[in-house]
């Protein structure tokens, strides 16, 4: 990516509107190869690229081009995939043979890359969260609705059908009224958290475009920690909320058939690592009240990885998600009225399945497991938590204007 202004982006996007999005039926058929472009070739992208390499013959796909603003990563990605190295992702989007792109940049670039891809007629797999903030999410939703490209958000857990099956039971009333859902995502670290190794070969202005990395974020002097460990900084990430909780809250949203929360409050702090340069907290918790009359509880610490049971607490029964699917256990008051249930899942939280679902959507118009609207709901939940924590305020969702307000 070259350093560009917002005006340049808007001009580029406007010109791209002349390009009509490829509808799924324009792909010649399931037997024809889908060609993929990768935007952002860091650690997360490497997992995707290896998975897509393994799918090359079985799923008839190939990585045709790769893009990154750090030359060393770009060259490594080209070597790994055989894809054409293109530093400026907008030039990658001009490649006519590319059918869809993987957006695996830091969060603050997700929206612009996705919108530019949609305007260029490319289908999109965008890593989670779909966008950095709510306004960006609204822009992405508008772009996907306008261009009609397929968009898969990288909450890979949605390729585990347990959550769809749980929703059927919820709709059928098998749990009674669900009043509380709880779920966690915790890890542990010894000396500091989410701190990645810095590459001494990275030289801004020589082989790395630091200005392009910052994009619309506040301009900072070169800091290798901000580049390699960007999840630790509010300029580029929502920390635990947007990197971890978005995986979990999307599961609950799907299971309970929710959309936007009504009110949110978040707490936490740098409790274990107070001297860390990280701006984000190492311990973070959220409570989300939804208008359907259910509270969703999200728990996380980067200093203790003991898990919390993942539960839907209903008046008549409790549904517990497990590694193999889920169980439904009647409450004692209703034990004589219903039998326990055990569901064994067929899918999984899996990159391959998630890409395969997008490919089927492109080729055969199959339903997406995590489309742009589900991605939008997850962004709103996560972002409300971030803003509640940073402002130390109880926040609400204005459903008419679709924006976060004081409760």
GIFENFEN-V426456 format. One record per helix or strand. SS is the DSSP state (a for helix, b for strand). FROM is the first residue (numbers start at 1). LEN is the number of residues. If there is no record, write none. Layout:
# GIFENFEN-V426456
<<SS	FROM	LEN> <SS	FROM	LEN>>
This chain:
# GIFENFEN-V426456
<<a	6	11> <a	24	3> <b	34	6> <a	43	12> <b	61	7> <b	70	1> <a	71	11> <b	84	2> <a	89	5> <b	100	4> <a	107	13> <b	123	5> <a	134	14> <b	151	4> <a	156	4> <a	162	11> <b	178	7> <b	188	1> <b	204	1> <b	208	1> <a	210	5> <a	224	5> <a	230	3> <a	240	17> <b	261	9> <b	283	8> <b	294	8> <b	303	1> <b	310	5> <b	317	6> <b	325	6> <a	332	3> <b	341	4> <a	351	14> <a	372	20> <b	395	4> <b	403	4>>
